[in-house]
Each structure stands twice: as C-alpha cells, then as structure tokens.
Amino acid sequence: MQATIATYDAETGGTLVLDDGVTLLYDADAVAASPVRHLRPGQRVIVELTDAAPPAVRALRIH
C-alpha cells in the first residue's frame, strides 16, 4: 500500500496518509524495522500493515 508522510519525529514516529485518504500513526519501531533512516513530510512511501483491526504500520519503504 502506498502513502505520503504527513509528520515525522525520529524519536516517536508520526503520521501518514494512505492513498485512500486514511490517516494512520506509525511509531519509531516501524521506521527501525525498515531500511528507511530519514523521512520528511510529503515523502512517498510503501507501507506494510499488520492484519489487526484497525491496521497498524509494521514497516515503511521508500517509494
């Protein structure tokens, strides 16, 4: 699934907006589980979600 980074804090995580308009939180662990080291607002990413309801962000990759 693809998304756009809305906010980013290296210590806590941030928010992203999926292409369908849904806003999700992601934590620093999702960034740590990814090859991504730095994010910026507006950056496009590929999002790996959990199967939980509601879904949580598991990992991010640069688009």
Biopython code that builds the backbone (N, CA, C, O; Angstrom):
import numpy as np
from Bio.PDB.StructureBuilder import StructureBuilder

atoms = [
    (1, "MET", "N", (0.841, -1.159, 0.000)),
    (1, "MET", "CA", (0.000, 0.000, 0.000)),
    (1, "MET", "C", (0.898, 1.237, 0.000)),
    (1, "MET", "O", (1.965, 1.228, 0.614)),
    (2, "GLN", "N", (0.479, 2.280, -0.672)),
    (2, "GLN", "CA", (1.288, 3.492, -0.775)),
    (2, "GLN", "C", (0.693, 4.603, 0.082)),
    (2, "GLN", "O", (-0.515, 4.663, 0.308)),
    (3, "ALA", "N", (1.584, 5.486, 0.555)),
    (3, "ALA", "CA", (1.153, 6.571, 1.430)),
    (3, "ALA", "C", (2.108, 7.749, 1.297)),
    (3, "ALA", "O", (3.158, 7.662, 0.661)),
    (4, "THR", "N", (1.707, 8.850, 1.918)),
    (4, "THR", "CA", (2.520, 10.057, 1.975)),
    (4, "THR", "C", (2.765, 10.401, 3.438)),
    (4, "THR", "O", (1.831, 10.410, 4.240)),
    (5, "ILE", "N", (4.016, 10.684, 3.788)),
    (5, "ILE", "CA", (4.349, 11.066, 5.154)),
    (5, "ILE", "C", (3.735, 12.436, 5.435)),
    (5, "ILE", "O", (3.942, 13.384, 4.677)),
    (6, "ALA", "N", (2.977, 12.536, 6.531)),
    (6, "ALA", "CA", (2.389, 13.816, 6.931)),
    (6, "ALA", "C", (3.256, 14.486, 7.992)),
    (6, "ALA", "O", (3.551, 15.677, 7.898)),
    (7, "THR", "N", (3.666, 13.714, 9.007)),
    (7, "THR", "CA", (4.543, 14.232, 10.059)),
    (7, "THR", "C", (5.584, 13.184, 10.387)),
    (7, "THR", "O", (5.371, 11.992, 10.162)),
    (8, "TYR", "N", (6.723, 13.632, 10.926)),
    (8, "TYR", "CA", (7.794, 12.697, 11.283)),
    (8, "TYR", "C", (8.604, 13.253, 12.440)),
    (8, "TYR", "O", (9.014, 14.414, 12.425)),
    (9, "ASP", "N", (8.830, 12.417, 13.441)),
    (9, "ASP", "CA", (9.731, 12.706, 14.547)),
    (9, "ASP", "C", (10.588, 11.464, 14.729)),
    (9, "ASP", "O", (10.051, 10.373, 14.921)),
    (10, "ALA", "N", (11.893, 11.601, 14.674)),
    (10, "ALA", "CA", (12.805, 10.456, 14.717)),
    (10, "ALA", "C", (12.676, 9.651, 16.005)),
    (10, "ALA", "O", (12.958, 8.453, 16.008)),
    (11, "GLU", "N", (12.258, 10.277, 17.091)),
    (11, "GLU", "CA", (12.171, 9.578, 18.374)),
    (11, "GLU", "C", (10.827, 8.910, 18.610)),
    (11, "GLU", "O", (10.762, 7.895, 19.304)),
    (12, "THR", "N", (9.750, 9.458, 18.048)),
    (12, "THR", "CA", (8.425, 8.931, 18.360)),
    (12, "THR", "C", (7.662, 8.364, 17.172)),
    (12, "THR", "O", (6.753, 7.557, 17.368)),
    (13, "GLY", "N", (7.996, 8.754, 15.954)),
    (13, "GLY", "CA", (7.254, 8.322, 14.768)),
    (13, "GLY", "C", (6.485, 9.481, 14.189)),
    (13, "GLY", "O", (6.985, 10.606, 14.168)),
    (14, "GLY", "N", (5.269, 9.232, 13.714)),
    (14, "GLY", "CA", (4.496, 10.313, 13.118)),
    (14, "GLY", "C", (3.203, 9.812, 12.520)),
    (14, "GLY", "O", (2.637, 8.814, 12.966)),
    (15, "THR", "N", (2.739, 10.527, 11.493)),
    (15, "THR", "CA", (1.505, 10.157, 10.810)),
    (15, "THR", "C", (1.760, 10.082, 9.311)),
    (15, "THR", "O", (2.654, 10.738, 8.775)),
    (16, "LEU", "N", (0.953, 9.270, 8.659)),
    (16, "LEU", "CA", (0.994, 9.172, 7.203)),
    (16, "LEU", "C", (-0.423, 9.089, 6.688)),
    (16, "LEU", "O", (-1.344, 8.729, 7.421)),
    (17, "VAL", "N", (-0.593, 9.424, 5.424)),
    (17, "VAL", "CA", (-1.909, 9.386, 4.790)),
    (17, "VAL", "C", (-1.846, 8.382, 3.651)),
    (17, "VAL", "O", (-1.082, 8.545, 2.700)),
    (18, "LEU", "N", (-2.668, 7.331, 3.764)),
    (18, "LEU", "CA", (-2.748, 6.333, 2.702)),
    (18, "LEU", "C", (-3.367, 6.964, 1.458)),
    (18, "LEU", "O", (-4.024, 8.000, 1.551)),
    (19, "ASP", "N", (-3.164, 6.357, 0.318)),
    (19, "ASP", "CA", (-3.705, 6.894, -0.931)),
    (19, "ASP", "C", (-5.231, 6.955, -0.936)),
    (19, "ASP", "O", (-5.818, 7.713, -1.708)),
    (20, "ASP", "N", (-5.881, 6.159, -0.074)),
    (20, "ASP", "CA", (-7.345, 6.224, 0.000)),
    (20, "ASP", "C", (-7.830, 7.279, 0.991)),
    (20, "ASP", "O", (-9.029, 7.384, 1.251)),
    (21, "GLY", "N", (-6.886, 8.074, 1.555)),
    (21, "GLY", "CA", (-7.248, 9.172, 2.442)),
    (21, "GLY", "C", (-7.228, 8.858, 3.921)),
    (21, "GLY", "O", (-7.394, 9.763, 4.739)),
    (22, "VAL", "N", (-7.028, 7.604, 4.290)),
    (22, "VAL", "CA", (-6.993, 7.211, 5.696)),
    (22, "VAL", "C", (-5.667, 7.648, 6.315)),
    (22, "VAL", "O", (-4.600, 7.416, 5.746)),
    (23, "THR", "N", (-5.746, 8.287, 7.488)),
    (23, "THR", "CA", (-4.554, 8.708, 8.215)),
    (23, "THR", "C", (-4.224, 7.668, 9.278)),
    (23, "THR", "O", (-5.095, 7.252, 10.042)),
    (24, "LEU", "N", (-2.963, 7.251, 9.324)),
    (24, "LEU", "CA", (-2.501, 6.274, 10.306)),
    (24, "LEU", "C", (-1.294, 6.813, 11.053)),
    (24, "LEU", "O", (-0.497, 7.577, 10.509)),
    (25, "LEU", "N", (-1.173, 6.403, 12.305)),
    (25, "LEU", "CA", (0.022, 6.686, 13.089)),
    (25, "LEU", "C", (1.049, 5.603, 12.821)),
    (25, "LEU", "O", (0.686, 4.458, 12.550)),
    (26, "TYR", "N", (2.318, 5.944, 12.893)),
    (26, "TYR", "CA", (3.379, 4.942, 12.880)),
    (26, "TYR", "C", (4.359, 5.323, 13.976)),
    (26, "TYR", "O", (4.536, 6.501, 14.285)),
    (27, "ASP", "N", (4.994, 4.313, 14.561)),
    (27, "ASP", "CA", (5.926, 4.600, 15.645)),
    (27, "ASP", "C", (7.368, 4.438, 15.183)),
    (27, "ASP", "O", (7.631, 4.011, 14.059)),
    (28, "ALA", "N", (8.281, 4.781, 16.054)),
    (28, "ALA", "CA", (9.702, 4.702, 15.716)),
    (28, "ALA", "C", (10.112, 3.270, 15.399)),
    (28, "ALA", "O", (11.052, 3.058, 14.633)),
    (29, "ASP", "N", (9.423, 2.276, 15.975)),
    (29, "ASP", "CA", (9.735, 0.871, 15.688)),
    (29, "ASP", "C", (9.459, 0.527, 14.225)),
    (29, "ASP", "O", (10.190, -0.267, 13.634)),
    (30, "ALA", "N", (8.419, 1.110, 13.635)),
    (30, "ALA", "CA", (8.117, 0.858, 12.219)),
    (30, "ALA", "C", (9.229, 1.394, 11.332)),
    (30, "ALA", "O", (9.558, 0.793, 10.309)),
    (31, "VAL", "N", (9.805, 2.518, 11.718)),
    (31, "VAL", "CA", (10.924, 3.078, 10.962)),
    (31, "VAL", "C", (12.163, 2.223, 11.180)),
    (31, "VAL", "O", (12.903, 1.951, 10.235)),
    (32, "ALA", "N", (12.395, 1.794, 12.426)),
    (32, "ALA", "CA", (13.569, 0.972, 12.749)),
    (32, "ALA", "C", (13.520, -0.382, 12.042)),
    (32, "ALA", "O", (14.566, -0.954, 11.737)),
    (33, "ALA", "N", (12.312, -0.904, 11.775)),
    (33, "ALA", "CA", (12.157, -2.201, 11.112)),
    (33, "ALA", "C", (12.311, -2.090, 9.601)),
    (33, "ALA", "O", (12.136, -3.076, 8.885)),
    (34, "SER", "N", (12.634, -0.917, 9.121)),
    (34, "SER", "CA", (12.720, -0.645, 7.696)),
    (34, "SER", "C", (14.124, -0.219, 7.309)),
    (34, "SER", "O", (14.915, 0.177, 8.166)),
    (35, "PRO", "N", (14.438, -0.298, 6.016)),
    (35, "PRO", "CA", (15.725, 0.234, 5.570)),
    (35, "PRO", "C", (15.739, 1.765, 5.551)),
    (35, "PRO", "O", (16.768, 2.374, 5.256)),
    (36, "VAL", "N", (14.605, 2.384, 5.862)),
    (36, "VAL", "CA", (14.470, 3.841, 5.875)),
    (36, "VAL", "C", (15.140, 4.401, 7.128)),
    (36, "VAL", "O", (14.947, 3.863, 8.219)),
    (37, "ARG", "N", (15.908, 5.452, 6.992)),
    (37, "ARG", "CA", (16.544, 6.082, 8.150)),
    (37, "ARG", "C", (16.072, 7.502, 8.376)),
    (37, "ARG", "O", (16.077, 7.976, 9.512)),
    (38, "HIS", "N", (15.664, 8.195, 7.324)),
    (38, "HIS", "CA", (15.193, 9.573, 7.446)),
    (38, "HIS", "C", (13.941, 9.744, 6.599)),
    (38, "HIS", "O", (13.865, 9.253, 5.472)),
    (39, "LEU", "N", (12.966, 10.443, 7.153)),
    (39, "LEU", "CA", (11.735, 10.734, 6.431)),
    (39, "LEU", "C", (11.491, 12.233, 6.467)),
    (39, "LEU", "O", (12.007, 12.938, 7.335)),
    (40, "ARG", "N", (10.705, 12.709, 5.522)),
    (40, "ARG", "CA", (10.325, 14.118, 5.513)),
    (40, "ARG", "C", (8.861, 14.214, 5.097)),
    (40, "ARG", "O", (8.385, 13.387, 4.319)),
    (41, "PRO", "N", (8.143, 15.211, 5.604)),
    (41, "PRO", "CA", (6.751, 15.393, 5.191)),
    (41, "PRO", "C", (6.657, 15.522, 3.670)),
    (41, "PRO", "O", (7.458, 16.210, 3.037)),
    (42, "GLY", "N", (5.662, 14.844, 3.106)),
    (42, "GLY", "CA", (5.456, 14.850, 1.662)),
    (42, "GLY", "C", (6.132, 13.691, 0.947)),
    (42, "GLY", "O", (5.869, 13.445, -0.230)),
    (43, "GLN", "N", (7.001, 12.982, 1.654)),
    (43, "GLN", "CA", (7.714, 11.861, 1.038)),
    (43, "GLN", "C", (6.766, 10.694, 0.808)),
    (43, "GLN", "O", (5.942, 10.376, 1.666)),
    (44, "ARG", "N", (6.886, 10.060, -0.354)),
    (44, "ARG", "CA", (6.069, 8.896, -0.692)),
    (44, "ARG", "C", (6.743, 7.642, -0.156)),
    (44, "ARG", "O", (7.957, 7.476, -0.272)),
    (45, "VAL", "N", (5.936, 6.760, 0.436)),
    (45, "VAL", "CA", (6.454, 5.516, 0.991)),
    (45, "VAL", "C", (5.524, 4.364, 0.639)),
    (45, "VAL", "O", (4.353, 4.560, 0.315)),
    (46, "ILE", "N", (6.071, 3.169, 0.712)),
    (46, "ILE", "CA", (5.283, 1.946, 0.626)),
    (46, "ILE", "C", (5.135, 1.446, 2.053)),
    (46, "ILE", "O", (6.119, 1.340, 2.785)),
    (47, "VAL", "N", (3.916, 1.141, 2.445)),
    (47, "VAL", "CA", (3.596, 0.806, 3.825)),
    (47, "VAL", "C", (3.265, -0.673, 3.940)),
    (47, "VAL", "O", (2.497, -1.211, 3.143)),
    (48, "GLU", "N", (3.844, -1.319, 4.929)),
    (48, "GLU", "CA", (3.484, -2.696, 5.271)),
    (48, "GLU", "C", (2.622, -2.625, 6.524)),
    (48, "GLU", "O", (3.073, -2.140, 7.562)),
    (49, "LEU", "N", (1.369, -3.113, 6.432)),
    (49, "LEU", "CA", (0.425, -3.043, 7.540)),
    (49, "LEU", "C", (0.259, -4.396, 8.213)),
    (49, "LEU", "O", (0.477, -5.440, 7.598)),
    (50, "THR", "N", (-0.132, -4.366, 9.486)),
    (50, "THR", "CA", (-0.472, -5.595, 10.201)),
    (50, "THR", "C", (-1.876, -6.025, 9.778)),
    (50, "THR", "O", (-2.590, -5.271, 9.117)),
    (51, "ASP", "N", (-2.265, -7.234, 10.161)),
    (51, "ASP", "CA", (-3.608, -7.736, 9.863)),
    (51, "ASP", "C", (-4.613, -7.361, 10.945)),
    (51, "ASP", "O", (-5.782, -7.737, 10.857)),
    (52, "ALA", "N", (-4.177, -6.631, 11.955)),
    (52, "ALA", "CA", (-5.044, -6.252, 13.072)),
    (52, "ALA", "C", (-6.151, -5.312, 12.594)),
    (52, "ALA", "O", (-6.067, -4.717, 11.519)),
    (53, "ALA", "N", (-7.175, -5.200, 13.414)),
    (53, "ALA", "CA", (-8.241, -4.240, 13.124)),
    (53, "ALA", "C", (-8.323, -3.260, 14.286)),
    (53, "ALA", "O", (-8.647, -3.676, 15.399)),
    (54, "PRO", "N", (-8.051, -2.013, 14.082)),
    (54, "PRO", "CA", (-7.591, -1.366, 12.859)),
    (54, "PRO", "C", (-6.142, -1.718, 12.562)),
    (54, "PRO", "O", (-5.396, -2.085, 13.470)),
    (55, "PRO", "N", (-5.737, -1.612, 11.310)),
    (55, "PRO", "CA", (-4.360, -1.978, 10.951)),
    (55, "PRO", "C", (-3.345, -1.016, 11.560)),
    (55, "PRO", "O", (-3.637, 0.157, 11.792)),
    (56, "ALA", "N", (-2.159, -1.534, 11.811)),
    (56, "ALA", "CA", (-1.047, -0.722, 12.307)),
    (56, "ALA", "C", (0.082, -0.804, 11.291)),
    (56, "ALA", "O", (0.176, -1.770, 10.533)),
    (57, "VAL", "N", (0.925, 0.199, 11.278)),
    (57, "VAL", "CA", (2.054, 0.227, 10.355)),
    (57, "VAL", "C", (3.161, -0.655, 10.914)),
    (57, "VAL", "O", (3.638, -0.431, 12.027)),
    (58, "ARG", "N", (3.567, -1.653, 10.143)),
    (58, "ARG", "CA", (4.636, -2.569, 10.543)),
    (58, "ARG", "C", (5.991, -2.070, 10.055)),
    (58, "ARG", "O", (6.971, -2.111, 10.799)),
    (59, "ALA", "N", (6.054, -1.599, 8.811)),
    (59, "ALA", "CA", (7.321, -1.147, 8.230)),
    (59, "ALA", "C", (7.043, -0.186, 7.080)),
    (59, "ALA", "O", (5.951, -0.165, 6.513)),
    (60, "LEU", "N", (8.055, 0.604, 6.752)),
    (60, "LEU", "CA", (7.980, 1.572, 5.660)),
    (60, "LEU", "C", (9.131, 1.347, 4.701)),
    (60, "LEU", "O", (10.224, 0.950, 5.107)),
    (61, "ARG", "N", (8.880, 1.602, 3.428)),
    (61, "ARG", "CA", (9.947, 1.584, 2.420)),
    (61, "ARG", "C", (9.797, 2.827, 1.561)),
    (61, "ARG", "O", (8.691, 3.332, 1.370)),
    (62, "ILE", "N", (10.904, 3.310, 1.049)),
    (62, "ILE", "CA", (10.858, 4.475, 0.173)),
    (62, "ILE", "C", (10.201, 4.083, -1.141)),
    (62, "ILE", "O", (10.505, 3.033, -1.709)),
    (63, "HIS", "N", (9.303, 4.926, -1.617)),
    (63, "HIS", "CA", (8.584, 4.676, -2.876)),
    (63, "HIS", "C", (9.455, 5.022, -4.050)),
    (63, "HIS", "O", (9.031, 4.881, -5.197)),
]
sb = StructureBuilder()
sb.init_structure("model")
sb.init_model(0)
sb.init_chain("A")
sb.init_seg("    ")
for serial, (resi, resn, name, xyz) in enumerate(atoms, 1):
    if name == "N":
        sb.init_residue(resn, " ", resi, " ")
    sb.init_atom(name, np.array(xyz, "f"), 0.0, 1.0, " ", f" {name:<3s}", serial, name[0])
structure = sb.get_structure()
